[in-house]
Amino acid sequence: MADDFKVTPWEVTGDIDYEVLMQRFGTTPIDDALMKRIAKYGEIHPMLKRGIFYTHRDFGKLLDDYDKGNKFFLYTGRGPSGHTHLGHIMPWIFNKWVQDVFEADMLFQMTDDEKFLFKDLTLKDTRALAYENALDFVALGFDPEKTKIILDTENIKELYPIALKVAKKVTFSTAKAVFGFDNSTNIGSIFFTTIQAAPAFLPSERAGKQIPCLIPCGIDQDPHFRVARDAAPGLNYPKPTMLYCKMFPGLGGGDKMSSSDEMATIYTTDSPKNVKKKVGRAFTGGCVSVEEQRVKGGNPEVCAVFKYNFYLFEKDDKKVNDLVDKCKKGEILCGECKQMLTEKINVFLEEHQAKREEAKEVVDSMTFDGFKW
Amino acid sequence: MADDFKVTPWEVTGDIDYEVLMQRFGTTPIDDALMKRIAKYGEIHPMLKRGIFYTHRDFGKLLDDYDKGNKFFLYTGRGPSGHTHLGHIMPWIFNKWVQDVFEADMLFQMTDDEKFLFKDLTLKDTRALAYENALDFVALGFDPEKTKIILDTENIKELYPIALKVAKKVTFSTAKAVFGFDNSTNIGSIFFTTIQAAPAFLPSERAGKQIPCLIPCGIDQDPHFRVARDAAPGLNYPKPTMLYCKMFPGLGGGDKMSSSDEMATIYTTDSPKNVKKKVGRAFTGGCVSVEEQRVKGGNPEVCAVFKYNFYLFEKDDKKVNDLVDKCKKGEILCGECKQMLTEKINVFLEEHQAKREEAKEVVDSMTFDGFKW
């Protein structure tokens, strides 16, 4: 497959070849041995089994530490540039599983500063969006006793000294090479990566000793954490351990669900009617006519509807395999498949939206250092 | 005079030609008309009369505003990289005069973050030095009701959102051109100027309207405030008004007193004995022998001892002129001059050190937003 795709924290273009990307970034595949090892702690999450979380940095080492009684904390985050869609919550669902299995404390960083710097948004905008996004995060059921939400502009006093320490170790050369910055990049954007590094080191800084950190997130964030990992040893912080997932696909067939295409994006607050409309327009692997599809079958590999089942909405492996089989044999048509997915998404969203309402009662108690929204 | 000198906030090298520097930076001389205008508000400070504060940006405009009842606040600061010496307090003494004459509120920023980023110091070091420096600042008698001390890492929550707004307006290109950064500069140093800009805009941000700001400081800080002034209009902040002074000379004859030469630097905590020793070794405009000097006279223009009288320790213009006269005629020798200066400095330091002790009782009540040291 071609190598002409680009993945940075701010831009995903071209058709991503995830194997090539892994080699490019220098991360390690999650192989059978590691998978077997993970299975000892709890039932393997479908996102691992299906290769959605597919590559890592030092995960085996983290488990070695864990086995010795050295507990890690979880850290992931969200850049609040828009309303929450399914692509955002996918890795959060995985984080929830890790929290449950390993009884891990968790930091969730909302980078309102980043989105102000990189997008045409005010700080008021990004703060309001952060609140909306936080409701979705909380709705997923993270343990309120073990989970704290960081809002960068609110918690900057704790983050800033750590960010400074990281910043002192990172030259513009490095930032340029890692993120593709140039002379026209604003100096806030150049500095920002240090703020994203900070939560990974915050518990170590507070404790005055190394507390291991696991960051499950999209692989597009690797440039940030390469920088953070390079800086860590010189600061006597532990290198954060990474577990990376693929991007959640867009309904239009693209590699990454993006708010830039509203109709190919399912938001957590969408109505059942909207979901039906959006899924109805989804890109599928079907043929141009029913007759042709009955004979030739469809292609689930390119089908957004199938991917949604595979990534999030069909947890039963047997049912996933059946779906592939039936599709390829022409036994199931796109309309039927879309209808089933619509129902699954709407069932999920109905429950999620109820929990999202409840989250409004809890979200204040989960802020880091007790800030008020 | 040669143009081969360099003045940035972090480096002063070569023989500074202050006229050339003014042209290079594009600031305006303080001319007779402006001086006459200032005289209407109070007795002209010797540092203005003697051209130590010698150039400005928009000072006339600030006075226009003031005359219309639009009060300004003062802002100056200190990078806590070492103990306070006479070169540091010189512009603070001037600030105190401005505060008194214009009854101005004042922000004093201590950039512990900057000195961490630019020097081989820890954040603990720069914080401890900031406290020491703050005592000297407070000892000068600033009105505790009108004066607040900012410590960047303590007050970052107020500074950061403003810094982000500035940062979004400043490209790496600009930072490179203004400060001479290159690819090897760390990304914290690149970002830092936005933190130094923030206090200039902080009262405007808090008030939700434009509050004029006057910054009397060393001309080496102009690069920072050029950036701040360029960013201001787009953020609906007022451009800060600048009053710039020349660098306080070193005892060794250099253009800037610097802690890198301990023996040519008089610290505010020096003992009378130490002062005597340091002044005794000062570079003068004297001749090699007493006999020669009696005949040829000395050269006050290059003499550090004379400069100390001129910059800080002889407020009486007549006495300054007498000193020049007598020196040139060989009527006064260097030893005598050094002895007189030593006495003046020690009288000043005795009083200052007593006030510095008293400052320990007040300094906590003068912190911005009430932080504890």
Interface residues (C-beta under 8 A of the other chain):
Chain A: D113 F116 L117 L123 T153 E154 I156 K157 Y160 P161 A163 L164 K165 A167 K168 K169 V170 T171 F172 S173 A175 K176 F181 D182 N183 S184 T185 N186 I187 G188 S189 I190 F191 T193 T194
Chain B: D113 F116 L117 L123 T153 E154 I156 K157 Y160 P161 A163 L164 K165 A167 K168 K169 V170 T171 F172 S173 A175 K176 F181 D182 N183 S184 T185 N186 I187 G188 S189 I190 F191 T193 T194
